Structures are given as C-alpha cells and as structure tokens.
Amino acid sequence: MAITLWKPFRDLQRWEPSQEIESLQREVNRLFERLMPGGGDGGTSGMTLIPSAEMAETADAVHLKLEIPGMEAKDLDVQVTEDTVSLKGERKSETKTEEKGIVRSEFHYGKFERVIPLPTHIQTDKVQAEYKNGVLMLTLPKSEGEKQKFVKVNVG
C-alpha cells in the first residue's frame, strides 16, 4: 500500500473580485453590442442618434423640445398624431481624409427615429414648430375635449 500526501485545499483557487468584475463588464458590453442596430461589428457604425427630449404641459398645450444638433430643418421628418409625435431624420457623415495622422470621430451618423407618446390628445392641425440652434420646439395645442377634462369639485 502506497502512502499519498493529502492536500485538501489544492483545488481551491484564490478569488479575485477584479477579474470577476472585468468578466462581467465584457459580457455586458457584448450584450449591448448585439442589441445596437448594426451591432456586433465592434465599431461605432451601428450607433445611432437618439434625440433628447423635454416636455412640459400647460392648461392649453403640450410643449416639446427635442435636441437635434448639426441638422437642417429640411432634413427632419416630423409627424404628429393626436397622441404621438414621430421624428425621423438622417445625419450624413462628412468624410475627410488626412494624409498624415489619425482621425477619430465620436459623432453619431446614420438614420434615427423617435416616437414620443403624448400625455393628452392634441389638435394636429394647429401644431407649431420652430427649429433654431439645433433645438426643435413644438407647440401642440390640446384638443377642446382635453381642455375641459379638469373639473373643480367643492367638498363641503
């Protein structure tokens, strides 16, 4: 009978939390790359512009501001229904070549679309729009039925 040295902890590995975090970060990055339009190619070509929005509601109208820098008004397609605003456009890349050196761009190019649900019904034939300094401002008047929606009740 042979005598064998018993080492009960030889299969245990030292836990490295930083390696676990890095591994998790790589997995999350891969997931987002697959979810992005055109994703999985490892580059930023699939990234799209999603205009930031700000909405305020008054008694008579809904005011919507969308941030769309670097575009011209003629390149925007804005469609309004009684309960949504749809914005479409395309930012085309301006390609520049340089003989010496590297060009790095963090600008987002390509088609984009955003549909914003409205909190109330509006009059689509009275919508006003203004595009200035990269900000689209929409004034969306409420429909007559929506203006009368609030009723004060006296509690006595």
C-alpha positions, 0 to 999 in steps of 0.5 A, a space after each residue: 500500500 502506497 502512502 499519498 500526501 493529502 492536500 485538501 485545499 489544492 483545488 481551491 483557487 484564490 478569488 479575485 473580485 477584479 477579474 470577476 468584475 472585468 468578466 462581467 463588464 465584457 459580457 455586458 458590453 457584448 450584450 449591448 453590442 448585439 442589441 445596437 442596430 448594426 451591432 456586433 461589428 465592434 465599431 461605432 457604425 451601428 450607433 445611432 442618434 437618439 434625440 433628447 427630449 423635454 416636455 412640459 404641459 400647460 392648461 392649453 398645450 403640450 410643449 416639446 423640445 427635442 435636441 437635434 444638433 448639426 441638422 437642417 430643418 429640411 432634413 427632419 421628418 416630423 409627424 404628429 398624431 393626436 397622441 404621438 409625435 414621430 421624428 425621423 431624420 438622417 445625419 450624413 457623415 462628412 468624410 475627410 481624409 488626412 494624409 498624415 495622422 489619425 482621425 477619430 470621430 465620436 459623432 453619431 451618423 446614420 438614420 434615427 427615429 423617435 416616437 414620443 407618446 403624448 400625455 393628452 390628445 392634441 389638435 394636429 392641425 394647429 401644431 407649431 414648430 420652430 427649429 433654431 440652434 439645433 433645438 426643435 420646439 413644438 407647440 401642440 395645442 390640446 384638443 377642446 375635449 382635453 381642455 375641459 377634462 379638469 373639473 373643480 369639485 367643492 367638498 363641503 
